[in-house]
Amino acid sequence: MGKIFCIMGKSSTGKDTIFKILLQRKDINVKRIVSYTTRPQRSNEKPGEEYNFVSVEEKDRLLAEGKVIEIRKYDTVHGPWFYFTVDDGNVDLSKDDYLMIGTVESFVKIRDYYGADKVLPIYIEVDDGVRLSRALERERIQEYPKYEEMCRRFLADQQDFSKDNLEKAGITNIFNNNEDSAITSDNIAEFINR
């Protein structure tokens, strides 16, 4: 029986980098679950890789069809952005293991949807100073940097990923990524193989 491994962490913890490294590893056999979002695509992102980028109308259609497993709305400085997971027919737990990126809230809803025995959390932790520095560097290389949104996300993460929220969700698989994403990926691959 397959598993879904849900990678979580505050912004700029290296989730996307670790996610990509894990998908390329030959010692674990995981497929990706790509979440959906209505936020604008960043210059370094490709549709269908980091996210499925959709319009608000497409989001509304998927909701009306009952295909949305979980959805989160963020009131950003650029207006509302939605992030959500869709039962789009691409997950077959009778055959494969999967890897996805989410939040504490999305992890809980996906775990409840598929079953606690099938959905396992992986929490990436990084020192807040390192995280803030990474976020600033990432924003600086964007064609149109969104510094206000970067600050909003940084502060919101403190609440969303609080120790209390992690404990309530039963998230205990914690991996530190202050230094080297390759080493962190090795540790996570070992966990997945167990």
N, CA and C atoms as an extended XYZ file, in Angstrom:
582
Properties=species:S:1:pos:R:3:atomname:S:1:resname:S:1:resid:I:1 pbc="F F F"
N         0.845       -1.183        0.000 N   MET     1
C         0.000        0.000        0.000 CA  MET     1
C         0.884        1.238        0.000 C   MET     1
N         0.559        2.205       -0.843 N   GLY     2
C         1.361        3.408       -0.978 CA  GLY     2
C         1.137        4.401        0.143 C   GLY     2
N         2.054        5.351        0.226 N   LYS     3
C         2.007        6.420        1.219 CA  LYS     3
C         2.118        7.769        0.511 C   LYS     3
N         1.608        8.794        1.187 N   ILE     4
C         1.819       10.176        0.759 CA  ILE     4
C         2.694       10.833        1.823 C   ILE     4
N         3.845       11.339        1.407 N   PHE     5
C         4.750       12.044        2.302 CA  PHE     5
C         4.554       13.539        2.060 C   PHE     5
N         4.114       14.244        3.094 N   CYS     6
C         3.769       15.659        2.968 CA  CYS     6
C         4.871       16.511        3.584 C   CYS     6
N         5.613       17.226        2.743 N   ILE     7
C         6.683       18.113        3.198 CA  ILE     7
C         6.079       19.455        3.581 C   ILE     7
N         6.441       19.905        4.785 N   MET     8
C         5.937       21.183        5.296 CA  MET     8
C         7.079       21.987        5.883 C   MET     8
N         6.848       23.265        6.017 N   GLY     9
C         7.805       24.148        6.662 CA  GLY     9
C         7.453       25.587        6.362 C   GLY     9
N         8.009       26.474        7.141 N   LYS    10
C         7.796       27.895        6.907 CA  LYS    10
C         8.384       28.283        5.557 C   LYS    10
N         8.061       29.472        5.079 N   SER    11
C         8.599       29.939        3.805 CA  SER    11
C        10.128       30.018        3.879 C   SER    11
N        10.772       29.732        2.759 N   SER    12
C        12.231       29.814        2.606 CA  SER    12
C        12.990       28.838        3.497 C   SER    12
N        12.395       27.673        3.753 N   THR    13
C        13.110       26.624        4.483 CA  THR    13
C        13.796       25.647        3.538 C   THR    13
N        13.572       25.811        2.237 N   GLY    14
C        14.178       24.914        1.259 CA  GLY    14
C        13.281       23.767        0.849 C   GLY    14
N        11.989       23.872        1.110 N   LYS    15
C        11.051       22.797        0.774 CA  LYS    15
C        11.102       22.437       -0.707 C   LYS    15
N        11.046       23.455       -1.562 N   ASP    16
C        11.032       23.189       -3.009 CA  ASP    16
C        12.318       22.513       -3.460 C   ASP    16
N        13.458       22.951       -2.938 N   THR    17
C        14.746       22.351       -3.299 CA  THR    17
C        14.796       20.897       -2.858 C   THR    17
N        14.416       20.630       -1.628 N   ILE    18
C        14.414       19.263       -1.099 CA  ILE    18
C        13.431       18.397       -1.872 C   ILE    18
N        12.272       18.937       -2.171 N   PHE    19
C        11.253       18.227       -2.952 CA  PHE    19
C        11.834       17.770       -4.289 C   PHE    19
N        12.516       18.677       -4.988 N   LYS    20
C        13.108       18.346       -6.296 CA  LYS    20
C        14.217       17.311       -6.167 C   LYS    20
N        15.055       17.442       -5.144 N   ILE    21
C        16.133       16.460       -4.930 CA  ILE    21
C        15.546       15.079       -4.682 C   ILE    21
N        14.532       15.002       -3.829 N   LEU    22
C        13.927       13.708       -3.499 CA  LEU    22
C        13.289       13.056       -4.719 C   LEU    22
N        12.651       13.849       -5.567 N   LEU    23
C        12.020       13.290       -6.769 CA  LEU    23
C        13.043       12.697       -7.733 C   LEU    23
N        14.279       13.192       -7.702 N   GLN    24
C        15.318       12.714       -8.615 CA  GLN    24
C        16.095       11.515       -8.074 C   GLN    24
N        15.946       11.230       -6.798 N   ARG    25
C        16.708       10.134       -6.185 CA  ARG    25
C        16.241        8.790       -6.724 C   ARG    25
N        17.185        7.883       -6.899 N   LYS    26
C        16.875        6.534       -7.391 CA  LYS    26
C        16.600        5.554       -6.254 C   LYS    26
N        17.003        5.912       -5.014 N   ASP    27
C        16.825        4.990       -3.892 CA  ASP    27
C        15.441        5.075       -3.246 C   ASP    27
N        14.641        6.050       -3.667 N   ILE    28
C        13.240        6.103       -3.259 CA  ILE    28
C        12.419        6.248       -4.543 C   ILE    28
N        11.262        5.676       -4.531 N   ASN    29
C        10.428        5.718       -5.732 CA  ASN    29
C         9.130        6.444       -5.385 C   ASN    29
N         9.145        7.769       -5.550 N   VAL    30
C         7.973        8.581       -5.233 CA  VAL    30
C         7.560        9.393       -6.456 C   VAL    30
N         6.268        9.569       -6.579 N   LYS    31
C         5.720       10.447       -7.608 CA  LYS    31
C         5.280       11.733       -6.936 C   LYS    31
N         5.177       12.789       -7.706 N   ARG    32
C         4.790       14.073       -7.133 CA  ARG    32
C         3.274       14.274       -7.175 C   ARG    32
N         2.784       14.938       -6.143 N   ILE    33
C         1.435       15.485       -6.154 CA  ILE    33
C         1.629       16.992       -6.288 C   ILE    33
N         1.091       17.549       -7.336 N   VAL    34
C         1.249       18.980       -7.590 CA  VAL    34
C         0.001       19.707       -7.124 C   VAL    34
N         0.184       20.633       -6.180 N   SER    35
C        -0.924       21.440       -5.680 CA  SER    35
C        -1.316       22.496       -6.711 C   SER    35
N        -2.440       23.114       -6.467 N   TYR    36
C        -2.977       24.157       -7.352 CA  TYR    36
C        -2.892       25.503       -6.643 C   TYR    36
N        -2.754       26.578       -7.417 N   THR    37
C        -2.781       27.915       -6.838 CA  THR    37
C        -3.298       28.932       -7.851 C   THR    37
N        -3.869       30.003       -7.303 N   THR    38
C        -4.299       31.122       -8.146 CA  THR    38
C        -3.279       32.256       -8.109 C   THR    38
N        -2.201       32.097       -7.343 N   ARG    39
C        -1.211       33.172       -7.270 CA  ARG    39
C        -0.422       33.246       -8.564 C   ARG    39
N         0.169       34.417       -8.850 N   PRO    40
C         0.968       34.541      -10.072 CA  PRO    40
C         2.197       33.629      -10.034 C   PRO    40
N         2.545       33.161      -11.187 N   GLN    41
C         3.723       32.314      -11.341 CA  GLN    41
C         4.989       33.158      -11.194 C   GLN    41
N         5.974       32.660      -10.427 N   ARG    42
C         7.264       33.347      -10.317 CA  ARG    42
C         8.084       33.068      -11.573 C   ARG    42
N         9.067       33.914      -11.820 N   SER    43
C         9.850       33.815      -13.059 CA  SER    43
C        10.603       32.492      -13.180 C   SER    43
N        10.939       31.843      -12.064 N   ASN    44
C        11.704       30.595      -12.128 CA  ASN    44
C        10.820       29.353      -12.034 C   ASN    44
N         9.513       29.514      -12.044 N   GLU    45
C         8.596       28.388      -11.891 CA  GLU    45
C         8.038       27.935      -13.238 C   GLU    45
N         7.743       26.621      -13.302 N   LYS    46
C         7.136       26.044      -14.498 CA  LYS    46
C         5.791       25.449      -14.112 C   LYS    46
N         4.749       25.746      -14.882 N   PRO    47
C         3.429       25.172      -14.583 CA  PRO    47
C         3.493       23.649      -14.548 C   PRO    47
N         2.824       23.066      -13.553 N   GLY    48
C         2.799       21.613      -13.428 CA  GLY    48
C         3.973       21.052      -12.650 C   GLY    48
N         4.937       21.883      -12.302 N   GLU    49
C         6.066       21.412      -11.497 CA  GLU    49
C         5.894       21.862      -10.054 C   GLU    49
N         6.111       23.148       -9.772 N   GLU    50
C         5.899       23.642       -8.406 CA  GLU    50
C         4.409       23.655       -8.069 C   GLU    50
N         3.615       24.170       -8.994 N   TYR    51
C         2.163       24.269       -8.818 CA  TYR    51
C         1.480       24.149      -10.169 C   TYR    51
N         0.183       23.823      -10.120 N   ASN    52
C        -0.699       24.017      -11.260 CA  ASN    52
C        -1.286       25.414      -11.075 C   ASN    52
N        -0.925       26.324      -11.959 N   PHE    53
C        -1.392       27.712      -11.852 CA  PHE    53
C        -2.720       27.832      -12.587 C   PHE    53
N        -3.765       28.230      -11.841 N   VAL    54
C        -5.099       28.295      -12.423 CA  VAL    54
C        -5.751       29.636      -12.096 C   VAL    54
N        -6.783       29.948      -12.844 N   SER    55
C        -7.551       31.169      -12.599 CA  SER    55
C        -8.522       30.947      -11.433 C   SER    55
N        -9.059       32.017      -10.918 N   VAL    56
C       -10.077       31.927       -9.863 CA  VAL    56
C       -11.300       31.174      -10.393 C   VAL    56
N       -11.626       31.376      -11.661 N   GLU    57
C       -12.770       30.693      -12.268 CA  GLU    57
C       -12.541       29.176      -12.307 C   GLU    57
N       -11.328       28.754      -12.639 N   GLU    58
C       -11.006       27.326      -12.661 CA  GLU    58
C       -11.076       26.743      -11.249 C   GLU    58
N       -10.591       27.494      -10.269 N   LYS    59
C       -10.694       27.073       -8.858 CA  LYS    59
C       -12.156       26.874       -8.484 C   LYS    59
N       -13.011       27.827       -8.847 N   ASP    60
C       -14.437       27.746       -8.537 CA  ASP    60
C       -15.090       26.535       -9.207 C   ASP    60
N       -14.687       26.226      -10.431 N   ARG    61
C       -15.228       25.060      -11.143 CA  ARG    61
C       -14.857       23.762      -10.424 C   ARG    61
N       -13.585       23.643      -10.006 N   LEU    62
C       -13.124       22.443       -9.301 CA  LEU    62
C       -13.847       22.281       -7.963 C   LEU    62
N       -14.086       23.404       -7.274 N   LEU    63
C       -14.847       23.359       -6.019 CA  LEU    63
C       -16.272       22.874       -6.275 C   LEU    63
N       -16.916       23.424       -7.301 N   ALA    64
C       -18.297       23.061       -7.629 CA  ALA    64
C       -18.412       21.583       -7.996 C   ALA    64
N       -17.369       21.030       -8.605 N   GLU    65
C       -17.362       19.613       -8.989 CA  GLU    65
C       -17.009       18.689       -7.826 C   GLU    65
N       -16.691       19.263       -6.651 N   GLY    66
C       -16.366       18.456       -5.480 CA  GLY    66
C       -15.000       17.794       -5.536 C   GLY    66
N       -14.100       18.337       -6.326 N   LYS    67
C       -12.781       17.727       -6.493 CA  LYS    67
C       -11.713       18.297       -5.548 C   LYS    67
N       -12.033       19.362       -4.830 N   VAL    68
C       -11.050       20.010       -3.955 CA  VAL    68
C       -11.036       19.307       -2.593 C   VAL    68
N        -9.860       18.767       -2.222 N   ILE    69
C        -9.690       18.081       -0.941 CA  ILE    69
C        -9.522       19.101        0.181 C   ILE    69
N        -8.732       20.108       -0.076 N   GLU    70
C        -8.492       21.170        0.909 CA  GLU    70
C        -8.142       22.440        0.161 C   GLU    70
N        -8.470       23.578        0.801 N   ILE    71
C        -8.187       24.872        0.169 CA  ILE    71
C        -7.847       25.891        1.251 C   ILE    71
N        -6.884       26.742        0.943 N   ARG    72
C        -6.477       27.806        1.858 CA  ARG    72
C        -6.498       29.125        1.111 C   ARG    72
N        -6.980       30.167        1.774 N   LYS    73
C        -7.010       31.508        1.190 CA  LYS    73
C        -6.058       32.395        1.967 C   LYS    73
N        -5.206       33.107        1.254 N   TYR    74
C        -4.287       34.059        1.867 CA  TYR    74
C        -4.621       35.446        1.343 C   TYR    74
N        -4.924       36.340        2.266 N   ASP    75
C        -5.189       37.728        1.893 CA  ASP    75
C        -3.850       38.447        1.821 C   ASP    75
N        -3.292       38.494        0.630 N   THR    76
C        -1.968       39.068        0.429 CA  THR    76
C        -2.080       40.556        0.126 C   THR    76
N        -0.946       41.215        0.072 N   VAL    77
C        -0.937       42.637       -0.285 CA  VAL    77
C        -1.320       42.830       -1.754 C   VAL    77
N        -1.380       41.738       -2.518 N   HIS    78
C        -1.753       41.790       -3.938 CA  HIS    78
C        -3.157       41.242       -4.176 C   HIS    78
N        -3.908       41.038       -3.098 N   GLY    79
C        -5.241       40.475       -3.215 CA  GLY    79
C        -5.257       39.030       -2.738 C   GLY    79
N        -6.422       38.373       -2.782 N   PRO    80
C        -6.518       36.996       -2.288 CA  PRO    80
C        -5.838       35.999       -3.229 C   PRO    80
N        -5.060       35.089       -2.632 N   TRP    81
C        -4.440       33.979       -3.361 CA  TRP    81
C        -4.926       32.689       -2.712 C   TRP    81
N        -5.286       31.721       -3.543 N   PHE    82
C        -5.761       30.428       -3.062 CA  PHE    82
C        -4.730       29.351       -3.392 C   PHE    82
N        -4.532       28.456       -2.443 N   TYR    83
C        -3.706       27.264       -2.633 CA  TYR    83
C        -4.596       26.083       -2.280 C   TYR    83
N        -4.559       25.017       -3.092 N   PHE    84
C        -5.458       23.910       -2.811 CA  PHE    84
C        -4.965       22.604       -3.432 C   PHE    84
N        -5.507       21.506       -2.889 N   THR    85
C        -5.184       20.163       -3.361 CA  THR    85
C        -6.435       19.589       -3.987 C   THR    85
N        -6.268       18.980       -5.154 N   VAL    86
C        -7.393       18.486       -5.936 CA  VAL    86
C        -7.282       16.969       -6.116 C   VAL    86
N        -8.388       16.283       -5.968 N   ASP    87
C        -8.444       14.864       -6.327 CA  ASP    87
C        -8.676       14.831       -7.835 C   ASP    87
N        -7.554       14.903       -8.565 N   ASP    88
C        -7.617       14.996      -10.023 CA  ASP    88
C        -7.364       13.662      -10.720 C   ASP    88
N        -7.425       12.563       -9.960 N   GLY    89
C        -7.267       11.237      -10.537 CA  GLY    89
C        -5.819       10.799      -10.717 C   GLY    89
N        -4.876       11.594      -10.240 N   ASN    90
C        -3.460       11.267      -10.429 CA  ASN    90
C        -2.836       10.500       -9.272 C   ASN    90
N        -3.604       10.188       -8.221 N   VAL    91
C        -3.071        9.459       -7.065 CA  VAL    91
C        -3.683        8.065       -7.028 C   VAL    91
N        -2.815        7.047       -7.033 N   ASP    92
C        -3.240        5.652       -6.914 CA  ASP    92
C        -2.381        4.997       -5.841 C   ASP    92
N        -2.873        4.997       -4.608 N   LEU    93
C        -2.108        4.474       -3.481 CA  LEU    93
C        -2.006        2.952       -3.487 C   LEU    93
N        -2.711        2.291       -4.385 N   SER    94
C        -2.553        0.836       -4.496 CA  SER    94
C        -1.271        0.485       -5.246 C   SER    94
N        -0.691        1.477       -5.935 N   LYS    95
C         0.505        1.224       -6.751 CA  LYS    95
C         1.727        2.022       -6.325 C   LYS    95
N         1.555        3.274       -5.905 N   ASP    96
C         2.694        4.177       -5.772 CA  ASP    96
C         2.729        4.925       -4.446 C   ASP    96
N         3.940        5.433       -4.128 N   ASP    97
C         4.141        6.392       -3.047 CA  ASP    97
C         4.219        7.774       -3.682 C   ASP    97
N         3.840        8.793       -2.901 N   TYR    98
C         3.781       10.149       -3.420 CA  TYR    98
C         4.452       11.129       -2.468 C   TYR    98
N         4.866       12.239       -3.048 N   LEU    99
C         5.495       13.321       -2.306 CA  LEU    99
C         4.767       14.607       -2.669 C   LEU    99
N         4.493       15.431       -1.659 N   MET   100
C         3.836       16.705       -1.918 CA  MET   100
C         4.329       17.743       -0.923 C   MET   100
N         4.060       18.995       -1.222 N   ILE   101
C         4.388       20.096       -0.328 CA  ILE   101
C         3.064       20.670        0.180 C   ILE   101
N         3.011       20.955        1.488 N   GLY   102
C         1.786       21.500        2.048 CA  GLY   102
C         2.030       22.311        3.302 C   GLY   102
N         0.950       22.592        3.995 N   THR   103
C         0.980       23.307        5.269 CA  THR   103
C         0.446       22.363        6.347 C   THR   103
N         0.481       22.796        7.588 N   VAL   104
C        -0.092       21.986        8.662 CA  VAL   104
C        -1.574       21.738        8.377 C   VAL   104
N        -2.264       22.791        8.006 N   GLU   105
C        -3.700       22.688        7.713 CA  GLU   105
C        -3.977       21.733        6.552 C   GLU   105
N        -3.214       21.852        5.475 N   SER   106
C        -3.451       20.970        4.329 CA  SER   106
C        -3.082       19.528        4.668 C   SER   106
N        -1.997       19.335        5.432 N   PHE   107
C        -1.611       17.988        5.856 CA  PHE   107
C        -2.750       17.308        6.601 C   PHE   107
N        -3.353       18.004        7.563 N   VAL   108
C        -4.434       17.429        8.372 CA  VAL   108
C        -5.611       17.029        7.486 C   VAL   108
N        -5.998       17.888        6.553 N   LYS   109
C        -7.148       17.586        5.692 CA  LYS   109
C        -6.840       16.443        4.716 C   LYS   109
N        -5.636       16.390        4.203 N   ILE   110
C        -5.244       15.300        3.296 CA  ILE   110
C        -5.142       13.993        4.068 C   ILE   110
N        -4.604       14.055        5.285 N   ARG   111
C        -4.530       12.869        6.155 CA  ARG   111
C        -5.930       12.349        6.448 C   ARG   111
N        -6.856       13.266        6.742 N   ASP   112
C        -8.233       12.854        7.025 CA  ASP   112
C        -8.909       12.284        5.779 C   ASP   112
N        -8.566       12.795        4.611 N   TYR   113
C        -9.171       12.348        3.348 CA  TYR   113
C        -8.683       10.947        2.956 C   TYR   113
N        -7.364       10.727        3.008 N   TYR   114
C        -6.792        9.453        2.571 CA  TYR   114
C        -6.615        8.442        3.702 C   TYR   114
N        -6.509        8.922        4.956 N   GLY   115
C        -6.309        8.037        6.106 CA  GLY   115
C        -4.963        8.278        6.763 C   GLY   115
N        -4.955        8.256        8.101 N   ALA   116
C        -3.738        8.547        8.868 CA  ALA   116
C        -2.625        7.542        8.607 C   ALA   116
N        -2.973        6.321        8.227 N   ASP   117
C        -1.952        5.311        7.947 CA  ASP   117
C        -1.297        5.513        6.577 C   ASP   117
N        -1.868        6.403        5.760 N   LYS   118
C        -1.363        6.596        4.394 CA  LYS   118
C        -0.669        7.936        4.185 C   LYS   118
N        -0.815        8.880        5.112 N   VAL   119
C        -0.262       10.229        4.935 CA  VAL   119
C         0.696       10.534        6.092 C   VAL   119
N         1.970       10.739        5.764 N   LEU   120
C         2.992       10.966        6.786 CA  LEU   120
C         3.614       12.355        6.642 C   LEU   120
N         3.791       13.061        7.775 N   PRO   121
C         4.358       14.412        7.722 CA  PRO   121
C         5.876       14.424        7.723 C   PRO   121
N         6.444       15.397        7.015 N   ILE   122
C         7.883       15.676        7.039 CA  ILE   122
C         8.007       17.188        7.216 C   ILE   122
N         8.499       17.608        8.387 N   TYR   123
C         8.596       19.036        8.684 CA  TYR   123
C        10.033       19.513        8.534 C   TYR   123
N        10.236       20.537        7.711 N   ILE   124
C        11.557       21.135        7.476 CA  ILE   124
C        11.682       22.363        8.364 C   ILE   124
N        12.762       22.405        9.131 N   GLU   125
C        12.981       23.496       10.077 CA  GLU   125
C        14.270       24.239        9.722 C   GLU   125
N        14.221       25.576        9.822 N   VAL   126
C        15.380       26.430        9.551 CA  VAL   126
C        15.350       27.598       10.528 C   VAL   126
N        16.515       28.008       10.992 N   ASP   127
C        16.626       29.187       11.849 CA  ASP   127
C        15.947       30.377       11.167 C   ASP   127
N        15.187       31.170       11.931 N   ASP   128
C        14.435       32.281       11.343 CA  ASP   128
C        15.322       33.319       10.663 C   ASP   128
N        16.512       33.571       11.196 N   GLY   129
C        17.423       34.521       10.555 CA  GLY   129
C        17.890       34.030        9.198 C   GLY   129
N        18.214       32.751        9.102 N   VAL   130
C        18.611       32.136        7.827 CA  VAL   130
C        17.452       32.194        6.848 C   VAL   130
N        16.269       31.891        7.342 N   ARG   131
C        15.067       31.897        6.516 CA  ARG   131
C        14.783       33.276        5.938 C   ARG   131
N        14.890       34.303        6.757 N   LEU   132
C        14.637       35.670        6.306 CA  LEU   132
C        15.652       36.091        5.251 C   LEU   132
N        16.904       35.721        5.452 N   SER   133
C        17.953       36.031        4.478 CA  SER   133
C        17.676       35.342        3.142 C   SER   133
N        17.282       34.071        3.189 N   ARG   134
C        16.953       33.325        1.964 CA  ARG   134
C        15.769       33.959        1.236 C   ARG   134
N        14.753       34.353        1.997 N   ALA   135
C        13.561       34.954        1.389 CA  ALA   135
C        13.906       36.251        0.675 C   ALA   135
N        14.748       37.061        1.303 N   LEU   136
C        15.155       38.332        0.708 CA  LEU   136
C        15.938       38.111       -0.581 C   LEU   136
N        16.851       37.153       -0.568 N   GLU   137
C        17.625       36.854       -1.780 CA  GLU   137
C        16.725       36.358       -2.907 C   GLU   137
N        15.761       35.511       -2.561 N   ARG   138
C        14.838       34.991       -3.579 CA  ARG   138
C        14.017       36.120       -4.191 C   ARG   138
N        13.559       37.045       -3.368 N   GLU   139
C        12.732       38.151       -3.858 CA  GLU   139
C        13.547       39.099       -4.727 C   GLU   139
N        14.798       39.335       -4.360 N   ARG   140
C        15.652       40.267       -5.114 CA  ARG   140
C        15.828       39.853       -6.572 C   ARG   140
N        15.793       38.561       -6.869 N   ILE   141
C        16.031       38.114       -8.248 CA  ILE   141
C        14.765       38.092       -9.099 C   ILE   141
N        13.608       38.373       -8.478 N   GLN   142
C        12.360       38.415       -9.237 CA  GLN   142
C        12.318       39.674      -10.094 C   GLN   142
N        11.665       39.580      -11.236 N   GLU   143
C        11.530       40.744      -12.110 CA  GLU   143
C        10.803       41.880      -11.385 C   GLU   143
N         9.767       41.516      -10.631 N   TYR   144
C         9.018       42.494       -9.838 CA  TYR   144
C         8.959       41.981       -8.397 C   TYR   144
N         9.956       42.307       -7.593 N   PRO   145
C         9.986       41.810       -6.210 CA  PRO   145
C         8.749       42.240       -5.420 C   PRO   145
N         8.278       41.334       -4.572 N   LYS   146
C         7.098       41.583       -3.741 CA  LYS   146
C         7.537       41.519       -2.279 C   LYS   146
N         8.272       42.530       -1.836 N   TYR   147
C         8.823       42.543       -0.488 CA  TYR   147
C         7.747       42.582        0.594 C   TYR   147
N         6.680       43.324        0.356 N   GLU   148
C         5.616       43.392        1.351 CA  GLU   148
C         5.004       42.016        1.579 C   GLU   148
N         4.782       41.286        0.495 N   GLU   149
C         4.219       39.944        0.605 CA  GLU   149
C         5.209       39.011        1.303 C   GLU   149
N         6.493       39.160        1.016 N   MET   150
C         7.515       38.358        1.682 CA  MET   150
C         7.439       38.554        3.197 C   MET   150
N         7.312       39.786        3.639 N   CYS   151
C         7.225       40.092        5.072 CA  CYS   151
C         5.938       39.534        5.675 C   CYS   151
N         4.832       39.662        4.954 N   ARG   152
C         3.558       39.135        5.446 CA  ARG   152
C         3.652       37.629        5.654 C   ARG   152
N         4.229       36.934        4.678 N   ARG   153
C         4.367       35.471        4.779 CA  ARG   153
C         5.263       35.077        5.945 C   ARG   153
N         6.361       35.798        6.108 N   PHE   154
C         7.290       35.496        7.194 CA  PHE   154
C         6.573       35.563        8.539 C   PHE   154
N         5.796       36.611        8.752 N   LEU   155
C         5.086       36.784       10.016 CA  LEU   155
C         3.938       35.779       10.169 C   LEU   155
N         3.223       35.518        9.097 N   ALA   156
C         2.109       34.565        9.158 CA  ALA   156
C         2.609       33.153        9.486 C   ALA   156
N         3.789       32.813        8.979 N   ASP   157
C         4.353       31.478        9.238 CA  ASP   157
C         4.582       31.222       10.719 C   ASP   157
N         4.910       32.283       11.474 N   GLN   158
C         5.147       32.120       12.907 CA  GLN   158
C         3.912       31.547       13.589 C   GLN   158
N         2.741       31.981       13.141 N   GLN   159
C         1.498       31.493       13.717 CA  GLN   159
C         1.091       30.156       13.103 C   GLN   159
N         1.140       30.061       11.771 N   ASP   160
C         0.691       28.841       11.086 CA  ASP   160
C         1.491       27.612       11.520 C   ASP   160
N         2.795       27.783       11.717 N   PHE   161
C         3.667       26.664       12.072 CA  PHE   161
C         4.113       26.746       13.531 C   PHE   161
N         3.233       27.223       14.392 N   SER   162
C         3.568       27.322       15.812 CA  SER   162
C         3.766       25.925       16.395 C   SER   162
N         4.492       25.869       17.494 N   LYS   163
C         4.740       24.593       18.171 CA  LYS   163
C         3.407       23.934       18.535 C   LYS   163
N         2.444       24.726       18.980 N   ASP   164
C         1.131       24.210       19.353 CA  ASP   164
C         0.420       23.573       18.155 C   ASP   164
N         0.459       24.248       16.990 N   ASN   165
C        -0.188       23.705       15.787 CA  ASN   165
C         0.481       22.413       15.325 C   ASN   165
N         1.816       22.363       15.415 N   LEU   166
C         2.539       21.138       15.034 CA  LEU   166
C         2.160       19.987       15.955 C   LEU   166
N         2.096       20.256       17.250 N   GLU   167
C         1.733       19.206       18.215 CA  GLU   167
C         0.310       18.724       18.010 C   GLU   167
N        -0.630       19.641       17.792 N   LYS   168
C        -2.036       19.267       17.576 CA  LYS   168
C        -2.184       18.372       16.345 C   LYS   168
N        -1.373       18.625       15.315 N   ALA   169
C        -1.454       17.838       14.081 CA  ALA   169
C        -0.660       16.535       14.160 C   ALA   169
N         0.072       16.338       15.259 N   GLY   170
C         0.867       15.111       15.413 CA  GLY   170
C         2.104       15.085       14.534 C   GLY   170
N         2.679       16.249       14.262 N   ILE   171
C         3.852       16.343       13.394 CA  ILE   171
C         5.110       16.264       14.258 C   ILE   171
N         5.807       15.125       14.154 N   THR   172
C         7.005       14.905       14.963 CA  THR   172
C         8.237       14.565       14.127 C   THR   172
N         8.071       14.355       12.835 N   ASN   173
C         9.202       14.040       11.954 CA  ASN   173
C         9.818       15.358       11.485 C   ASN   173
N        10.835       15.838       12.217 N   ILE   174
C        11.410       17.167       11.982 CA  ILE   174
C        12.843       17.034       11.474 C   ILE   174
N        13.138       17.766       10.384 N   PHE   175
C        14.454       17.727        9.756 CA  PHE   175
C        14.987       19.149        9.635 C   PHE   175
N        16.185       19.384       10.188 N   ASN   176
C        16.803       20.711       10.149 CA  ASN   176
C        17.501       20.912        8.810 C   ASN   176
N        17.277       22.081        8.183 N   ASN   177
C        17.879       22.387        6.882 CA  ASN   177
C        18.625       23.720        6.900 C   ASN   177
N        19.320       24.017        7.996 N   ASN   178
C        20.084       25.265        8.084 CA  ASN   178
C        21.284       25.283        7.150 C   ASN   178
N        21.869       24.137        6.881 N   GLU   179
C        23.147       24.105        6.169 CA  GLU   179
C        23.056       23.603        4.731 C   GLU   179
N        22.743       22.323        4.562 N   ASP   180
C        22.911       21.668        3.263 CA  ASP   180
C        21.674       20.846        2.900 C   ASP   180
N        20.977       21.242        1.843 N   SER   181
C        19.757       20.539        1.427 CA  SER   181
C        20.035       19.105        0.996 C   SER   181
N        21.235       18.825        0.487 N   ALA   182
C        21.575       17.459        0.072 CA  ALA   182
C        21.617       16.528        1.283 C   ALA   182
N        22.213       17.001        2.373 N   ILE   183
C        22.280       16.195        3.599 CA  ILE   183
C        20.882       16.007        4.174 C   ILE   183
N        20.104       17.078        4.194 N   THR   184
C        18.728       16.994        4.685 CA  THR   184
C        17.939       16.002        3.845 C   THR   184
N        18.131       16.032        2.538 N   SER   185
C        17.442       15.105        1.640 CA  SER   185
C        17.845       13.657        1.922 C   SER   185
N        19.123       13.433        2.219 N   ASP   186
C        19.586       12.084        2.590 CA  ASP   186
C        18.829       11.587        3.818 C   ASP   186
N        18.702       12.450        4.820 N   ASN   187
C        18.007       12.074        6.056 CA  ASN   187
C        16.535       11.786        5.804 C   ASN   187
N        15.907       12.582        4.942 N   ILE   188
C        14.495       12.367        4.628 CA  ILE   188
C        14.321       11.085        3.809 C   ILE   188
N        15.222       10.825        2.862 N   ALA   189
C        15.143        9.589        2.062 CA  ALA   189
C        15.256        8.370        2.961 C   ALA   189
N        16.125        8.438        3.955 N   GLU   190
C        16.256        7.328        4.918 CA  GLU   190
C        14.938        7.109        5.659 C   GLU   190
N        14.298        8.219        6.062 N   PHE   191
C        12.995        8.134        6.724 CA  PHE   191
C        11.946        7.510        5.805 C   PHE   191
N        11.898        7.936        4.544 N   ILE   192
C        10.927        7.402        3.582 CA  ILE   192
C        11.149        5.901        3.379 C   ILE   192
N        12.390        5.490        3.276 N   ASN   193
C        12.695        4.071        3.057 CA  ASN   193
C        12.327        3.188        4.252 C   ASN   193
N        12.283        3.791        5.429 N   ARG   194
C        11.876        3.012        6.605 CA  ARG   194
C        10.387        2.756        6.572 C   ARG   194
